[in-house]
């Protein structure tokens, strides 16, 4: 018996660019709001901003402007110019509550 870990099979943005829509390998469709993704960025820049108390508490109206598939995760760019965040696929699923 082979166990296959649940992961991201496909993805796209919503028409208004405010949500990442993900289909998992078991066929479930999940969504993660762009603001939640931006607030959950773990890049060095965002981590440092959190440590220094400079990280915003909200990103109202933030949109996803580009998605790069790195195989193990997605590099997501946002309308505020931030493009350093890499979201490993298991992390994306955890943000969606999967």
C-alpha positions in Angstrom: 0.0 0.0 0.0 1.4 3.4 -1.0 0.5 6.5 0.9 0.5 9.7 -1.0 0.8 13.0 1.0 -1.9 15.5 0.3 -0.4 18.4 -1.7 -1.3 21.1 -4.2 -2.3 19.7 -7.6 -3.2 23.0 -9.3 -3.8 26.7 -8.5 -5.1 29.9 -9.9 -6.2 33.3 -8.6 -9.8 34.4 -8.3 -11.0 36.8 -11.0 -10.6 39.8 -8.6 -7.0 38.6 -7.6 -8.0 38.7 -4.0 -7.9 34.9 -3.4 -5.6 32.0 -4.2 -7.7 29.0 -5.4 -6.1 25.6 -4.9 -7.1 22.1 -5.9 -5.5 19.4 -3.8 -4.3 16.0 -5.0 -7.5 14.5 -3.5 -9.7 16.8 -5.5 -10.7 19.3 -2.8 -11.0 22.9 -3.7 -9.7 25.3 -1.1 -9.1 29.1 -1.1 -6.7 31.4 0.8 -7.3 35.1 0.8 -4.5 37.3 -0.5 -4.4 39.3 2.7 -3.9 36.1 4.7 -1.1 35.0 2.4 0.6 38.4 2.7 0.3 38.5 6.5 1.7 34.9 6.6 4.8 35.6 4.5 7.9 34.1 6.2 10.6 35.7 4.0 13.6 37.3 5.7 12.3 40.8 5.0 8.9 40.2 6.6 10.4 38.2 9.5 12.8 41.2 10.3 9.9 43.6 10.0 8.0 41.5 12.6 10.9 41.5 15.0 11.4 45.2 14.6 7.6 45.9 15.1 7.3 47.3 11.6 5.1 44.7 10.1 1.5 45.9 9.3 -1.4 44.2 11.1 -3.5 44.2 7.8 -3.1 44.6 4.1 -6.6 45.8 3.0 -7.2 45.5 -0.7 -4.0 43.5 -1.4 -4.1 41.5 -4.6 -2.0 38.7 -6.0 -0.2 39.9 -9.1 1.9 36.9 -10.0 2.5 33.3 -9.1 5.7 31.4 -9.8 5.6 27.6 -9.3 8.9 26.4 -7.8 7.8 22.8 -7.6 7.9 22.5 -3.8 6.1 25.8 -3.3 4.8 29.0 -4.9 6.5 32.3 -5.1 3.6 34.8 -4.8 3.9 38.5 -5.7 1.5 41.1 -4.4 0.1 44.5 -5.4 2.2 46.3 -2.7 5.3 45.2 -4.6 6.3 42.4 -2.3 7.6 39.4 -4.2 9.9 37.6 -1.9 7.5 35.2 -0.3 7.9 31.5 -1.0 5.0 29.4 0.3 5.9 25.7 0.4 2.9 23.6 -0.6 2.3 22.1 2.8 2.4 25.6 4.3 -0.3 26.7 1.8 -2.5 23.9 2.9 -2.0 24.7 6.5 -3.1 28.3 5.8 -6.2 27.0 4.3 -6.9 24.8 7.3 -6.2 21.5 5.5 
